[in-house]
Amino acid sequence: MPGVDSESFRASRLRRLSSLDATAKKYGHLHMALPPRSLNRPTKDLPLDSPIHLADPLLDQGLASTGGMANGEVPLATPSIGTTSEDFALAFDIDGVLIRGGTAIPEAIEAMKYINGENPYGIRVPYIFLTNGGGKSEQERCDDLSRQLQSNVVPGQFICGHTPMREMAEKYNTVLVIGGEGEKCRIVAEAYGFKNVITPGDIIKTKPDTAPFRKLTEEEWNNSRTLDLENLQIEAVFVFADSRDWASDQQIILDVLMTKEGRLGHRSEVFNEGPPLYFSHNDVVWSTSHEYTRIGMGALRASVEALYKAVTGVELNTFAFGKPQIGTFQFATRFLQQWRSVSHGIDKPPATVYFFGDTPESDIRGTNEYNKVAENEWFSVLVKTGVYQSGTPSYRPNHICENILEGVKFAIEREHRKTKERGSLAGTEKKQNEENQPDGAEAQA
C-alpha cells in the first residue's frame, strides 16, 4: 500500500557525582565523614508520590496569564493556527537543553517554532517544562523563559524543583528556607502558603555569632527579621534553591537539625529529634556557561549529610523532590494532562511523552524508571548541549541527539512513521477482509 502522506498524518492523528560511590578509612577521629548513601537511594524509597493535585492552582495561575508578559519587552512567537497533536506530547528540562548560562542555546528558539507549527506537517505539539531549578516564583521563571526562547511560556506548563513543596504548607507552619537570591525564596514560600518563613539572614541578624565569618550586607540586614529565638520552633527545613553561602547555611542547617524538636538553644542528646530536611532536587552537578559543570544542590545535600555524621556520629536521613524521583514524574503526568485539556481541548492522555534532558543521572534515569510503571510511554531523549557531552551515559536513553532542535524533529518524525505503519496495517487488514468476502453471486445464493 502507498505510504501515508503528511496531510494524512495530520488528519489521522491530530484534531487541532550525580552519584557518589566511595569508601573511606578512619583516620583516628571519633567520627569519619563518609559520602552519604542517600545519593544512591532508590527513588521508590522517597515519599514523593503524593503532590499531584497541585496542578489545579498552577493551571489557574497559568491560564490567567496566557497573554504573555505584561511589559511586552520581547515579541513572542505567534502560535500556529494549525492542528494540535493528540497522540503525543513533549516535556523539557531547561538548563543544558534550552538554556545555558542564562542564554538560549541557539537551536532552542528554532525548536520552539518547530513544535508550534513551523514544521513540514503544520502541527502543534503540547509541551511542558520540568526543571530541577528554582529560586524564583513560577511566574518569574516563565517570564524569563519567554524572553529567552522568544515564545510565550505560562505557569500552567511550568514545573520547577520546589513547585511540589506547595503541598507541604498544609503540614508545616514555621519553616527555615535556604537558598536563592535575596528574599526571593521567602517570597515564594509565603506565596505557597507557609505561615512563618525563616531565613538564615533572620537568625544571623538576631544572633550574629551563629556564623562568625558571615556579615550581612546593608540590604540583607534591612530585609532580615529579628526573631524571638526562645519561643521559635522550626518544624521543617526546605532548601528551595542553591545556597549562596555554603558555610553559614550549613552551620545553620546543622544547628536546627541537632535541636530538640526544632527549638534553637535546646540541643538534642540523641540527635534524632530534629525537624526534617527537604531538598528541591538532588543534582550534584549542572550545566552553566562555564566550560565544565558546576556543583549544585545534590552536592550540598552530600555535604550536610556527611557533616552531620562527622559531628554527631548519627546517619542523617534527608528527602529530595525533583528528578529522578518517580513522584515528580507522576506530578508531571497529571500536570501535562490538565494543560492539554484546558489549553488544547484534549481530554485523553497522550500515548507517548518525549522527555528531553541533558543529565543521565536525573533526566534519563527518572524517565526510564517512570516508563516502567506509567500507563503510557515515556521516551527518554538525551541531548549533548549540557551535562552530557559524549561517551556512554551512566543511564542509557532511548535516543541521543546533538541538540534540542534535532531532538524535536526526531520525535515528530517518529510519530509520523508510527502513523504510516498504522495506516499500512489498516489497509492490509481491509484488503484481507475484502478478499475473504464472497462475491455477489455467492452471496445471493
Secondary structure, 3 states (H helix, E strand, C coil): CCCCCHHHHHHHHECCCCCCCCCCCCCCCCCCCCCCHHHHCCHHHCCCCCCCCCHHHHHHHHHCCCCCCCCCCCCCCCCCCCEEECCEEEEECCECCCEECCEECHHHHHHHHHHECCCCCCEECCEEEECCCCCCCHHHHHHHHHHHHCCCCCHHHEECCCHHHHHHHHCCCEEEEECCCCCHHHHHHHHHCCCEEECHHHHHHHCHHHCCCCCCCHHHHHHCCCCCCCCCCCCEEEECCCCCCHHHHHHHHHHHHCEECCEEEEECCCCCCCCCEEECCCCCEECCCCCCCEECHHHHHHHHHHHHHHHHCCCCCCEECCCCCHHHHHHHHHHHHHHHHHHHCCCCCCCEEEEEECCHHHHHHHHHHHHHHCCCEEEEEEECCCCCCCCCCCCCCCEEECCHHHHHHHHHHHHHHHHHHHHHHHHHHHHHHHHHCCCHHHHHC
